[in-house]
């Protein structure tokens, strides 16, 4: 029995050594290929929806009311880590809020904005500062019921800004400011 126990210990030690070596080589080889290490962010627990439906917001159909929807950013996304966050493929899927949250907020926003068309299907609950530019995923100050279907012209501008930020043509802060204040002319 003692001999069998010793054999098992040797096997376990050998397997452990192989796993350690594989992990070590994977990390070293991954770094030698300049593969960015992703920063994994989880969607925070859904905060209580705090849009005041008694507030009267106004939209010209293109830009949201800057008082009701000023935009907000995710403080975990910075210029220093854009290649581990927003510039990494699939990043926005890791932080997108659930539809149950955005649909509830959309209905409240339709009321707050005083839209005569109250059909939620006629609006996209849009992030003013898009997730691909480090916008806050579930802050009601960054979400508004944008009239029209998706995709829409704003999506093209968001993609342009994202490309320019990831290519180093403009800073993250510059793109966030431009998209929040006047998205039709942002990143031009």
VOBA-1610 file (N, C-alpha, C; in pm, whole numbers, padded with zeros to 5 digits, always signed):
BEGIN
Unk+00082-00119+00000Unk+00000+00000+00000Unk+00087+00125+00000Unk+00195+00120+00077Unk+00286+00235+00084Unk+00347+00260-00053Unk+00377+00154-00128Unk+00436+00166-00260Unk+00337+00234-00356Unk+00207+00195-00347Unk+00104+00255-00432Unk+00086+00403-00401Unk+00089+00440-00274Unk+00074+00580-00236Unk+00188+00663-00293Unk+00308+00611-00288Unk+00423+00681-00341Unk+00411+00698-00492Unk+00361+00597-00562Unk+00344+00605-00707Unk+00241+00712-00743Unk+00131+00717-00665Unk+00030+00820-00689Unk+00086+00960-00667Unk+00165+00975-00563Unk+00225+01107-00535Unk+00318+01149-00648Unk+00393+01054-00703Unk+00483+01086-00815Unk+00403+01126-00939Unk+00293+01055-00963Unk+00209+01086-01080Unk+00148+01225-01064Unk+00095+01254-00948Unk+00034+01385-00923Unk+00138+01496-00936Unk+00257+01473-00881Unk+00364+01573-00892Unk+00403+01593-01037Unk+00409+01483-01114Unk+00445+01494-01256Unk+00341+01570-01335Unk+00215+01539-01311Unk+00106+01610-01379Unk+00108+01757-01342Unk+00128+01786-01215Unk+00136+01926-01171Unk+00249+02000-01239Unk+00364+01934-01253Unk+00478+01997-01320Unk+00448+02025-01466Unk+00384+01929-01533Unk+00349+01949-01674Unk+00251+02064-01689Unk+00150+02070-01602Unk+00053+02180-01609Unk+00119+02314-01584Unk+00207+02320-01485Unk+00278+02444-01457Unk+00361+02488-01576Unk+00435+02393-01637Unk+00517+02424-01752Unk+00431+02474-01869Unk+00318+02408-01893Unk+00229+02449-02001Unk+00175+02590-01978Unk+00136+02617-01854Unk+00086+02751-01820Unk+00196+02854-01837Unk+00314+02824-01788Unk+00427+02917-01798Unk+00460+02945-01943Unk+00470+02840-02025Unk+00501+02860-02167Unk+00390+02936-02239Unk+00266+02909-02203Unk+00154+02981-02263Unk+00161+03130-02234Unk+00195+03165-02112Unk+00208+03307-02075Unk+00325+03370-02147Unk+00440+03301-02146Unk+00560+03356-02211Unk+00539+03369-02360Unk+00487+03264-02424Unk+00465+03270-02569Unk+00358+03372-02604Unk+00255+03381-02523Unk+00151+03481-02549Unk+00206+03622-02541Unk+00294+03647-02446Unk+00353+03781-02434Unk+00451+03808-02546Unk+00523+03705-02591Unk+00620+03728-02697Unk+00552+03764-02828Unk+00427+03729-02844Unk+00352+03763-02965Unk+00277+03894-02949Unk+00302+03966-02841Unk+00235+04093-02814Unk+00084+04079-02810Unk+00038+03969-02757Unk-00105+03948-02741Unk-00149+04021-02615Unk-00239+04117-02626Unk-00279+04190-02505Unk-00353+04100-02408Unk-00329+04123-02283Unk-00402+04052-02179Unk-00532+04127-02157Unk-00645+04061-02180Unk-00773+04134-02167Unk-00802+04169-02022Unk-00861+04284-02004Unk-00911+04324-01874Unk-01058+04284-01873Unk-01091+04190-01789Unk-01228+04140-01786Unk-01307+04224-01687Unk-01414+04283-01737Unk-01501+04365-01654Unk-01640+04303-01657Unk-01700+04298-01547Unk-01834+04244-01538Unk-01934+04359-01529Unk-02051+04336-01585Unk-02157+04435-01569Unk-02192+04438-01421Unk-02191+04555-01365Unk-02223+04570-01224Unk-02369+04536-01203Unk-02404+04496-01080Unk-02547+04470-01054Unk-02630+04590-01098Unk-02742+04560-01155Unk-02827+04664-01210Unk-02868+04762-01100Unk-02829+04890-01117Unk-02869+04989-01017Unk-03017+05020-01032Unk-03076+05076-00929Unk-03215+05116-00944Unk-03226+05220-01056Unk-03328+05207-01136Unk-03347+05303-01244Unk-03390+05435-01181Unk-03315+05540-01215Unk-03338+05666-01145Unk-03376+05782-01236Unk-03426+05751-01355Unk-03468+05859-01443Unk-03599+05917-01391Unk-03599+06045-01367Unk-03719+06113-01316Unk-03816+06133-01432Unk-03924+06057-01432Unk-04019+06066-01544Unk-04103+06193-01538Unk-04090+06271-01433Unk-04160+06399-01426Unk-04078+06511-01489Unk-03950+06482-01512Unk-03863+06578-01578Unk-03905+06589-01724Unk-03903+06707-01777Unk-03934+06726-01918Unk-03804+06744-01993Unk-03772+06645-02072Unk-03652+06647-02153Unk-03693+06683-02296Unk-03598+06735-02370Unk-03625+06776-02507Unk-03518+06721-02599Unk-03560+06681-02718Unk-03467+06632-02818Unk-03505+06692-02952Unk-03404+06717-03033Unk-03433+06764-03168Unk-03444+06646-03265Unk-03450+06525-03209Unk-03458+06405-03291Unk-03322+06345-03321Unk-03218+06425-03300Unk-03082+06377-03325Unk-03001+06378-03196Unk-03004+06490-03126Unk-02927+06504-03002Unk-03020+06496-02882Unk-02976+06425-02778Unk-03057+06422-02656Unk-03043+06551-02578Unk-03130+06570-02482Unk-03125+06686-02393Unk-02999+06674-02307Unk-02909+06773-02311Unk-02784+06763-02235Unk-02804+06766-02083Unk-02919+06814-02038Unk-02946+06812-01895Unk-02993+06673-01851Unk-03078+06612-01931Unk-03131+06479-01897Unk-03032+06368-01933Unk-02962+06385-02042Unk-02870+06283-02091Unk-02735+06348-02123Unk-02655+06380-02020Unk-02526+06444-02046Unk-02419+06346-02091Unk-02444+06216-02073Unk-02344+06114-02099Unk-02262+06088-01974Unk-02210+05969-01964Unk-02119+05936-01854Unk-02026+05825-01900Unk-01910+05821-01838Unk-01807+05726-01880Unk-01783+05620-01774Unk-01725+05511-01818Unk-01683+05404-01729Unk-01542+05439-01680Unk-01524+05466-01552Unk-01393+05507-01502Unk-01288+05397-01513Unk-01330+05272-01539Unk-01234+05163-01554Unk-01169+05161-01692Unk-01222+05240-01786Unk-01163+05248-01919Unk-01083+05377-01926Unk-00953+05363-01950Unk-00864+05479-01956Unk-00781+05474-02083Unk-00717+05584-02113Unk-00628+05588-02229Unk-00520+05480-02216Unk-00473+05458-02094Unk-00365+05362-02071Unk-00407+05217-02096Unk-00536+05186-02084Unk-00575+05045-02100Unk-00670+05020-02218Unk-00676+05110-02314Unk-00770+05092-02425Unk-00744+04963-02504Unk-00619+04917-02510Unk-00590+04796-02588Unk-00624+04669-02511Unk-00659+04683-02383Unk-00708+04570-02304Unk-00858+04583-02278Unk-00918+04691-02325Unk-01062+04712-02306Unk-01128+04738-02441Unk-01156+04863-02471Unk-01239+04896-02587Unk-01180+04855-02722Unk-01049+04845-02733Unk-00988+04809-02862Unk-00974+04658-02878Unk-01017+04583-02782Unk-01010+04438-02784Unk-01144+04384-02838Unk-01139+04302-02941Unk-01260+04247-03001Unk-01350+04178-02898Unk-01479+04205-02905Unk-01575+04142-02816Unk-01592+04210-02681Unk-01519+04317-02657Unk-01522+04384-02527Unk-01663+04428-02488Unk-01736+04491-02580Unk-01866+04548-02542Unk-01965+04441-02498Unk-01950+04319-02548Unk-02040+04211-02506Unk-02023+04179-02357Unk-01905+04207-02304Unk-01879+04175-02163Unk-01941+04276-02067Unk-01981+04394-02118Unk-02032+04498-02028Unk-02172+04547-02063Unk-02228+04499-02173Unk-02360+04547-02216Unk-02465+04511-02112Unk-02548+04608-02072Unk-02652+04577-01972Unk-02761+04489-02032Unk-02833+04418-01948Unk-02940+04331-02000Unk-03054+04411-02061Unk-03119+04351-02159Unk-03232+04415-02228Unk-03343+04449-02130Unk-03362+04367-02029Unk-03467+04396-01931Unk-03442+04532-01864Unk-03317+04566-01841Unk-03282+04695-01782Unk-03305+04808-01883Unk-03251+04793-02004Unk-03262+04902-02102Unk-03405+04922-02149Unk-03484+04816-02160Unk-03624+04833-02202Unk-03704+04911-02098Unk-03682+04883-01972Unk-03751+04957-01865Unk-03712+05104-01870Unk-03583+05129-01885Unk-03534+05267-01892Unk-03585+05337-02018Unk-03596+05263-02129Unk-03646+05320-02253Unk-03789+05372-02236Unk-03874+05294-02171Unk-04013+05334-02150Unk-04018+05460-02063Unk-03937+05465-01958Unk-03932+05584-01874Unk-03880+05704-01954Unk-03781+05682-02038Unk-03725+05790-02119Unk-03823+05845-02221Unk-03902+05757-02281Unk-04003+05801-02378Unk-04100+05897-02310Unk-04137+05866-02187Unk-04225+05955-02110Unk-04153+06085-02076Unk-04031+06076-02025Unk-03956+06196-01984Unk-03929+06288-02102Unk-03903+06231-02220Unk-03877+06313-02339Unk-04007+06363-02403Unk-04119+06315-02356Unk-04247+06364-02405Unk-04277+06326-02549Unk-04222+06216-02596Unk-04248+06173-02733Unk-04396+06139-02750Unk-04454+06179-02862Unk-04594+06145-02889Unk-04607+06000-02933Unk-04506+05950-03002Unk-04502+05807-03039Unk-04450+05733-02917Unk-04535+05652-02856Unk-04493+05584-02733Unk-04463+05435-02756Unk-04450+05395-02880Unk-04417+05256-02911Unk-04266+05236-02891Unk-04225+05155-02793Unk-04082+05136-02765Unk-04004+05080-02884Unk-04071+05009-02974Unk-04002+04953-03091Unk-03951+05061-03186Unk-04003+05182-03173Unk-03963+05290-03262Unk-03841+05367-03210Unk-03777+05313-03105Unk-03662+05379-03043Unk-03554+05276-03013Unk-03432+05325-03013Unk-03319+05246-02964Unk-03277+05308-02833Unk-03267+05230-02728Unk-03214+05283-02601Unk-03064+05289-02621Unk-03017+05409-02652Unk-02880+05429-02699Unk-02790+05484-02591Unk-02667+05438-02592Unk-02563+05496-02506Unk-02514+05622-02577Unk-02528+05737-02514Unk-02479+05859-02577Unk-02329+05846-02603Unk-02253+05813-02501Unk-02112+05778-02520Unk-02112+05626-02532Unk-02085+05579-02651Unk-02100+05436-02680Unk-02006+05352-02595Unk-02044+05226-02578Unk-01961+05133-02502Unk-01824+05116-02566Unk-01818+05124-02698Unk-01691+05110-02767Unk-01601+05232-02749Unk-01653+05336-02685Unk-01573+05454-02649Unk-01562+05470-02498Unk-01592+05365-02425Unk-01579+05370-02279Unk-01695+05435-02208Unk-01811+05438-02271Unk-01929+05493-02206Unk-01978+05403-02093Unk-02038+05464-01992Unk-02094+05387-01880Unk-02207+05300-01932Unk-02204+05174-01896Unk-02299+05079-01955Unk-02440+05089-01899Unk-02455+05120-01770Unk-02590+05118-01713Unk-02627+05245-01636Unk-02556+05353-01660Unk-02590+05480-01597Unk-02700+05548-01679Unk-02817+05574-01619Unk-02925+05639-01693Unk-02884+05773-01756Unk-02781+05837-01704Unk-02735+05964-01763Unk-02665+05942-01897Unk-02636+05817-01931Unk-02570+05786-02057Unk-02663+05712-02154Unk-02786+05694-02115Unk-02882+05621-02199Unk-03003+05708-02229Unk-03051+05702-02352Unk-03170+05779-02390Unk-03242+05708-02504Unk-03373+05730-02516Unk-03448+05667-02624Unk-03427+05745-02755Unk-03334+05696-02834Unk-03303+05762-02962Unk-03407+05721-03065Unk-03475+05819-03127Unk-03576+05786-03228Unk-03514+05713-03347Unk-03588+05615-03398Unk-03544+05542-03516Unk-03488+05406-03484Unk-03465+05333-03591Unk-03417+05196-03579Unk-03265+05191-03567Unk-03217+05075-03534Unk-03074+05050-03528Unk-03041+04945-03632Unk-02934+04958-03707Unk-02831+05061-03701Unk-02882+05193-03757Unk-02810+05299-03717Unk-02848+05433-03758Unk-02722+05515-03786Unk-02735+05639-03833Unk-02617+05720-03866Unk-02518+05739-03749Unk-02568+05741-03626Unk-02477+05759-03511Unk-02380+05642-03500Unk-02426+05522-03536Unk-02340+05404-03528Unk-02216+05420-03616Unk-02232+05480-03733Unk-02118+05502-03823Unk-02017+05597-03759Unk-02065+05703-03695Unk-01977+05799-03628Unk-01906+05731-03510Unk-01979+05650-03434Unk-01917+05578-03320Unk-01805+05487-03369Unk-01827+05418-03480Unk-01724+05330-03535Unk-01602+05409-03580Unk-01625+05525-03642Unk-01514+05611-03684Unk-01433+05657-03563Unk-01501+05703-03459Unk-01433+05748-03337Unk-01354+05633-03275Unk-01415+05517-03267Unk-01349+05399-03210Unk-01221+05367-03286Unk-01230+05367-03417Unk-01113+05338-03501Unk-01003+05441-03476Unk-01039+05568-03470Unk-00939+05673-03450Unk-00875+05666-03311Unk-00953+05630-03210Unk-00898+05616-03075Unk-00801+05498-03072Unk-00842+05386-03127Unk-00758+05265-03123Unk-00633+05279-03210Unk-00639+05363-03314Unk-00522+05388-03398Unk-00434+05499-03344Unk-00476+05564-03236Unk-00395+05671-03177Unk-00408+05804-03248Unk-00510+05820-03332Unk-00529+05946-03404Unk-00591+06053-03316Unk-00675+06013-03221Unk-00733+06105-03123Unk-00733+06036-02987Unk-00745+06114-02883Unk-00746+06055-02749Unk-00886+06005-02714Unk-00890+05917-02619Unk-01018+05866-02570Unk-01104+05978-02516Unk-01045+06065-02436Unk-01121+06176-02376Unk-01176+06269-02484Unk-01099+06296-02586Unk-01145+06382-02695Unk-01266+06319-02765Unk-01257+06190-02795Unk-01368+06121-02863Unk-01493+06119-02774Unk-01475+06094-02645Unk-01589+06092-02553Unk-01656+06228-02546Unk-01577+06333-02539Unk-01632+06469-02532Unk-01708+06503-02661Unk-01648+06474-02775Unk-01710+06508-02903Unk-01840+06431-02926Unk-01841+06302-02892Unk-01962+06223-02915Unk-02073+06266-02820Unk-02037+06309-02699Unk-02138+06351-02600Unk-02197+06488-02631Unk-02118+06576-02691Unk-02167+06712-02712Unk-02232+06734-02848Unk-02182+06666-02952Unk-02241+06684-03085Unk-02198+06569-03174Unk-02259+06453-03154Unk-02212+06334-03224Unk-02210+06347-03376Unk-02299+06424-03443Unk-02292+06429-03589Unk-02159+06483-03644Unk-02088+06563-03564Unk-01961+06619-03611Unk-01841+06557-03540Unk-01861+06456-03459Unk-01754+06398-03378Unk-01648+06328-03464Unk-01525+06344-03422Unk-01410+06269-03476Unk-01384+06294-03624Unk-01429+06405-03676Unk-01413+06433-03818Unk-01273+06480-03851
//
